[in-house]
């Protein structure tokens, strides 16, 4: 049976965790619940951490969006959904998504779709576009942007299908 954690130990552990990496309120509450801290003490700890700027939901949303976009290559829809699941206020989500550079966003989508194109096996153009579309939307990019990017890539790569339905790239 695990050792019981006191109020002071929980506060100290959570403060150290929050100083090492950005945390949201929900994640902190889950930790406190896992440590069997009662709700009254948990709320006191969360309030203290917010007051002392260990926890800042806006800052968390900004860093989360930046990391997921740059490192995991997620689109805005997927980032937004993940932040909503963490109960981040919508105004912070909007601010975080607005910080993503549109040119970088579009070029990243183009890059991941171009890389995916190399591994796709399709019988015709329609099937290839459908697979690329599902991949792009699954990564959280907006459907209209995915469609435009697919068309641009296919024109640039000059992809054609032969009579026996094999793909070749000029």
Steps between C-alpha positions, in 0.01 A plus 500: 500500500648839402598747769246775562607844377443800724372839391850654516659212309234520229545876471877462476484216245251685281695828519815317387309332217349832387837674511652233275229496235176678418198336662130571474254506788335175396831309494587635845161399639548150359839473672355615831214254467747220426690598816171477697497868599150607609311753287534789747878466522525439125314826428727687743808360327370587153406853613845552650675376184288731283562796730877437495495457118607136504185427302382730223240360257571763233874432510428126497280533190765702316777250571278199432390636161855593402641160599228294338522701178879502470594165649199274441383673179143537616249728334292764674190281529685225685677749727172675579327171581785387727489830692120479533537154653735656758230759583707795379278811455408567136651850495839351591463235229421767241800708610730198483380403151537859378869485597566228241660656192275444195790461254674249724167321552437462126856395421489241779180351357657492155808327640312227688268434204796482261673250729181297535458496122821295469351215704148494355390221270195598296325369191397840370515873569173498692622232742833680546328831578264326742788340690691828516185685607428256785861522613502883502164534674600228747801712592259782582536725198198679354335311213500790253873560558572128463314486166682805363835363612433159345419661166817710517716197583354281228553774238856565618595132517332440160348172613337288233349156480589253227253276318565217745421731797858534620617840623806668365645840574665706228 
